[in-house]
């Protein structure tokens, strides 16, 4: 009851599927703790919004024909595809990718998520646990899975085999022998593993981050064939990858890439897309490292576990490309600032490789000495920059005064005077960052 009163008075107009809130609010009114006028105000706001949106004239209930039309629109599909392209992250590449253009290949596509459209769409899509079964699922033909994409973009004359290999939910391993046989007869393997809807979303957290079901056994068996593996991850959370996964020649992180995700990945595999995505999380080596994130607070005792590094497997901001970028000449055009003044920063980025690409330049700020325990660095700006082969560009940033703020012991956002470190580069990894200092008076 008390929580209901506090929430209402704090401006919480809607509570989703929490009957205790409704019961508590009614109890509060009966006891006189809450007045009906206090209920009327959020009701008035909600009703006004519904009138404004025309929901009483058109409730906008589910319309299958309309949904089919909207998801089939070329402009909507183009936006979906571009989002999938830009968010695809190349975590590792030993030089296998992109595959040679036009060269016919024998390709095995395997793994439980290779042709699973629901896993590709993720939680809260139709067919997930957030919707009643009678709501159905997204039509299968609307989603381009990884298998669909590889089949569509494989060079003429190529052979594409498909073997699921195993299951995630039931741990079925019976398909592994067929996958291994097909792998031995193939030039390259595309293995697609990750999460299942049973293990993601609200009230479905997992106790570990390891691959579920038979996936580790499948990857172990594939690695033993010695054939080059392109590992594609379709998942909703960072995963702890087994040694066999790390033996892959290339690793892609796709997360839940949406209806066009399989096409985006296939474009990257065959060199039609130069990956440019960067991780928005850090990938742990072991679940025991959690929480592992780039903006750790200072002051901890030691810099590693007794049995393991504290460094993540892949850090926040990490993401490779089919070309190579070089950073140089980080400069601060305003090395001495007054409180509230913006800082102007420049850095040069050059494409040293033989193909065009997009690089996401990242800028971090570190307050060198603070009055309270604070993070070692925080991302404050980034920019996507397109570079042709051999091209160099100067990328400029303006950091507003609040980019240098911390939260003090009284919970206030403040900017303290002193020395600040500006770090810029391709990821949050210290070894990747150029550094320069400024002083705030």
N, C-alpha and C positions, 0 to 999 in steps of 0.2 A: 504493500500500500504506500509506504513512504517513498519507494523508488518511483512509483507511478506519479506521485505528486511532484517530486523533484524533476522528473523527465518532462512532464507537461509544462511546468513553469520555466524550464530551461529552453523551451521552444521546440520540443520533440512532438511534432504534430501526428506522425504516423508510426505505429509499431507493427512490424510484420510477424504474423503467426506466433504471437506470444500471448496466449489467453490470460496468463497471470496478470499482465499489465491491465487488461480490460477489467478483470475482477477486482484488482487493487484500486483502480480509479472509481469504480462503482462503490466499493466499500468506503473510500475516502469521502465521497459525496454524502453517503448515508451517515457518516460520523461527523460531518461538518468540517472536515479537514480541507476539503476541496469544494468550491462552489460550482454550480451549473454554469455560471457565466464564464468560468475559466475553461470549461469544456466547449462552450459555444464559440469562443474565439478561434481555436484551431479548426473547428467544424466550418466556420464561416470562410476561413482562408481556403480550405480544401474545396468547398462547394463553389466558391468564386473561381478558383482555378479550373474546375471541371466545366463550369459554364463558359469560361473564356475559351477553353479548348473544344467546346461543342460536344462534349461527351454524352450529354443527355439526348441530343438529337441523333448523334452517331456514336454508340458505345464502343465502336472499333473492336468488336469481338473477333475471334479468330476467323479468318477468311482464307481458306486454302488456295482458292484461285488467285487471290491477290498476292499471297505469299509466293506462289509459284511464279507469278509475273515479276515481282520485285527481285527475287533471287536469280531470275534468268536475264535481267537487264544487263546489256553489255557494259554500261558505265559502272554499274554496281560490281560486276565481276572484275572489271579493270582495277577498281579501288582495292578490292579484296586481294587481287594478285599482287599489286604494288606493295601493299602492307606485308604480305608474306615474303616478298623478295627482300624488302629492306630489313626485316626482322630476322632473317635467316643468319645464323652465326656459324662461321667456320672456326671450330675450336682447334683443329689439328690438320696438317697436311704435309706429308713427307715428300711431296712432289708428284704423287699419283694423279692428282686433280689439277686442272680439268682433264677428263679423258680425251684422247686424241680425236679431233673433229673428223667425222666421216669414216672412221675406222670401224668396220663391223666387229662386234664382240659377242661372246657368249656370256650372258649376265644372269646371275642368280639373284632374285629378290626374295628375301626371307625375313622372318621375324613376325611376331603377333600383331604389330602395328603397321605392317606394310600395306595392308588393305582394310584397315579398321577405320571407317569414316567417323565413328563416334569418338574414338580416342583422339582423332585429329581435331575435332571440333571442341572437345573438352567439356568441362562442367558448365551447367546452366544452359547448354544447348538442348533442343528437343531430343528426348531419349535418355537424358541424364536423370539422376535421382531427384533433381529439383522440380521435375514435372511429373504429373500423374501418368501412368501407363496409357490411359485413354487418349492423351494428347499426341501419342505417336512419336515419330522421330523425323528428322530432316530426310527428305528423299535421297536415297543413296546416289542417284545420278547427278545430284547437285555438287557433290564433293569429288575433287580430283585427289585420290590417294597417291602415295608414293609409287605404288605399283602401277597405277594408271599413268603417272607422269613418266616413269621410266619406259613403259611400253610406247608411249606417244613420241618420246624424243630420242629413243635409241637410234643410232645410225642405220640406214638401210642395209639389209643383209644380216643384222644382228639377231641373235636368239635370246629371248627373255624367258627364263623359267621362273616359276613361283612355287615356293614351298613354305607354308606358315612356320613349320619347325617345332613350335611349342605353343602352349597357352600361358596366359598370365594368371588368370583367376584359379584355375584348377591344377596348374603345375604339370599339365600333360606333356610328357617327353616323347611320346610315340612318333612324332613327326621328325625328330632330329635325324635318324638314320637316312631318311629320304633327302633331307636338306644337305647332309654331308655328301651323299652320293652326287647330288646335283652340283654342289660346290666344287668337287673334284673335276667335274666335267666343264667348269666355267672358267672364264678368264678373270672375272672380277665378281665380288659379292657385294650386294647392297643389303645390309642387315638393319632392320628398323625395329627398335625396341623402345621401352619407356614405361609409361603409366597405363593403367586401365581405369575406367570410370569408377570401379569399385574401390579404388584406393586414392581418390582425390576428392576435394570438395568438403563442404561442411559436414562435420561429424564423421569424417572418413580419413582422418589423419593416420599415417602409418608410424609404427614405432621405430622403424629403420628407414634408411634411404636407399637400400640396396634394390637392385632389380628384382621384381617379384616373379613368382612362378618358375617356369623352366627357362627363363631367359639367360641366366648365367651359364647353365649347362649347354644351351645352344651356342652361345658365343665361344665357350671353351672348345666345343667340338669343331666349330668353324675355324678357329685360330689354328688348330692342329693340322688342318689341311694345307697350310702354308700359302693359300691363295690370298691376294690382296683384298682387304675388307674396307668398304666405305660404310661407316657406322652412322646411322641417322637416328637421332633421339626425338621422339614425339612424347612429350611429358609436360606436366604442370608444375613441377617442383625440381630443384636441383637433385641430382642423383649421385650416389656413390658408385663409381664404375669399377668393375672387376678388372684384374690384370689383363684378361683376354680382350676386353674392350679397348684398353689403352694400347694394345698391339695393333689396332686398326691403322691402316695407312692414312685414313682421313676420318674426321669426326665432325658431324654437323649437329648443331642444336636448333631444332625447329620449334620447340615448345608446342603449343596448340595452334598450328598455323592457319586454321580456317579452311574454307572450301577449296581454295586454290593452292594450298600448301604443298601438295604433291607435285604440282607443276613447277612451283618455284624451286623446289629441291632438285628436280630433274634438270631444269635449266642450268643450275649451278654445276651439277655433276658433268654435264656435257659441254660446259664452257660458254653457254649462252648468257649466263649471268655471272658477274664478278661479285662474290659475297662482300657485304659491307656492314653487317649487323654487329653489334657489341653486346656483351652480357650486361644485363641489369641486375644480376645477382652474382655471388661468388659460388663456385663449385667446390665443395669440400673434398678432401682426400678420404676422410673417414667421418662418420656421423658424430663421433666424439668431439670433433672440432667445432660443432655447432654451439653457439652462433658464430659463424665465420663471415665477416663482412669487411669491406675495405676501410671503413671509418671507425676503427677500433679506438677506444679511449686510451690515453696515456697512463702510465703509472703502474702497469701490471709488473709483477715480479718475474722477470725472465722473459725470453722471447720464443720459447718452444716448449712443447710437452716433453716429459722424460723419454717418451717412446715414439714421438712423432713431431713433425714440424707444425707450426701454426699457419704456415703459408697454405692458401687454397690450391687446389689442383688447377683451376682456371679462375683468375681474379675478375672482379667487377670491371667492366669496360673492355675486357679482352675480346678480340675478334680478328681473325686473319683475312687475307685477301689473296687473289691470284697475282698481285703485283706487290712491290715493296715500297714503303714510304719512309722517307728520312726527315726527321725533325731537326731544326737548327735555329739559332739566333733568337732565342726567347728574350724579349726585352719589355721592360715596364716603362712606358712613356711618362708615367707620373710616379716616380720612386718615393716621393714624400707626399703624403695625403693629410688633409685635415678631416676631422670627423664629419661624416656625411658626404664627403667628396667621392666621386666615382674614380675607379682606376682604369686606365687604358693600357691594354696588353696586346702584344703582337708576337707571332711566331711564324716561321717559314716551314712549309711542308712541301716536299718534292717527291714526285713519283719516279722512282729509279727503275721500275720494271718496264715490260714491253706491252702492257695493255692498260687501257683506261680503267679508272675505278673511282669509287667514292670512299673517302676516309672521314671518320668521325673524330674530330679533334676535341680533346677533353681538357678542361682547366679546373684545377683543384686549389683550395686555399687552406693554409695551415697557420693558425695563430700560434706563434712560437712559445710565448709565455702567457698563461691565463691565470685568472684568480681562482678558477674552479677547475676540476677535472673535465677535460674536453677531448673531442676527437682529434686524432692526429692529422686528418685532412678531410675535406668535404668537397664534393663536386659542386661547382658554382656556375659553370657554363660549358656549352659544347656546340659544335657546328659541323654540319655535313658539307664536305668540300669535294667537288669533282675535279679530278686531275687527269689530263691526257698523259700518255707516255712521255717521260722526260720533262714534264711541266712542273714548275715551282710556283707556289702562291704564298702570299703573306696573308695570314688569317688574323683578323683583328677582333678583339673582345672589349667590351666595356662592362666592368663589374661595378654595380651600384654600391653605395655605402653599406647597405644592409648585408652584403655578401661577407662582411668581416665581423658579423655579430656572433655572440655566444649567448647562452642562457646562464645568468649568474646564480648565486646561492639563494637569492630571493625569488627565483623563477622569472626574472625580467630579461627581455632581449636587450642586450647592451653591446656597444662597440668599445673595446678597451684599447688604449693607446699602446704602442710598442711595435715590435717587429713582426712582420707577416712573411710567409713564404708562399710564393706562387709556383705551382707545378703544372706543367702542360705536357701532353703526349698522347699516345694511342690507347692507354689503359691506366688503371689505378696502381699498377705494379710500380714500386719505387724505381726499379731498374729501367723502366720505360720512360720516365718523366724527366724533363729538363726543369731546372729550378732557378728562380731569381727571387730577390728579396725587396721588400718595400717597407717603409716606416710610416706609421700612422700617428700623427701628433694629436 
